[in-house]
Amino acid sequence: MPPALDRLDRDVVRAWLTEGDGAALDALWRRADEVRRARVGDVVHLRGLVEITNFCARQCAYCGIAACAGPLPRYRMTHDEILVCARQGRDFGFGTIVLQGGEDPGLSGPFVAGVVRAIKAETGAAITLSLGERSEADLRAWREAGADRYLLRFETTDAALYKRIHPDLPGTVSDRIGQLLRMRDMGYEIGTGVMVGVPGQTWDTLANDIWTFRDYDMDMIGIGPYLADPRTPLAGTLGAELAAPPSEQVPNDELTTLKAVALTRLVCPDTNIPSTTALSILDPSAGRANGLCRGANVVMPNLTPPEYRVLYQIYPGKAAVHETADVLADKVIALVGGLGRTTGSGPGGRRGRD
Ligand code: SAM
């Protein structure tokens, strides 16, 4: 018998992560969906994603746009190009625009502040930034310019694993969480997350990651499978070296990712949780819907122009690199309607949800 779902603690989360019984898992999916409906409702918030730069100074061992991932044509979108995408998002009815990119020193603080100000003025949309670790001055300036939220996954709570997969990040995972908390003090809603199945991630680690979301009451939590990119060190000898013994190593599969999403919904009932693109890569026909039916309430349709999207391959086969933004938007809106849910039109933040 699996442990009761109404008395969750770290050990119970760990036990559920390894649960294999179909009837028990059906109960987990049902509970996650009920809690999602009761706490954040049937509205699915759409966040239009613009991948504004694939330059990255970092060496993250898993990432296909990291500096260590080999030669790659690099791009940085102009102010006007980003604005075109944001207007498109507004026209599709998206309440949030997400500006994401590599950790790019060429993306200056004033440039981003100018883009944020212009998007706010023209579209009124909420703005989420996800541009890696930046100086306190930049983060403050961006907040003052109108940015509402910041996404920075802590990636793993295992301090030793964190160091191995981020060999050049200046601090520890505690420092990264500290940066998130400072951003919250600046007035940002803060988002974090992890990949599921990174070599070296054990069941204990993943349970601890999920419990850490709860400890810090994260406003947004993104959970997707780790997808090995052959150009990166983690897909080669480093991954082989870090992998835990088979009974302890978390697999990077859809089922485990969905369990992590569902358990996260139960321990953080009113947070915003996306059904991630990486999940839809593992299961192109149903991954996104499965996430939405097992705890998720957000989707991030891609607005990046196809000629840039094809260069923002953080892992192989990143979905739909050749489809235009309007095709992607139509598909997501149809998917949400098909689940009997509605798409949100407002900002859909955790504070003042609408
Ligand atoms: N540079 C910013 C940062 O580091 O937060 C944002 C961009 S980064 C590419 C966004 C996220 O992509 C990372 O937090 C990581 O979890 C995810 N990611 C990178 N490589 C991945 C891979 N091979 N498989 C799955 N997710 C990956």
Residues whose N, C-alpha, C, O or C-beta is under 5 A from the ligand:
A	BS01	SAM	Y62 C63 G64 G101 G102 E103 S130 L131 G132 L151 L152 R153 M195 P225 Y226 L227 A228 D229 A278 I314 Y315
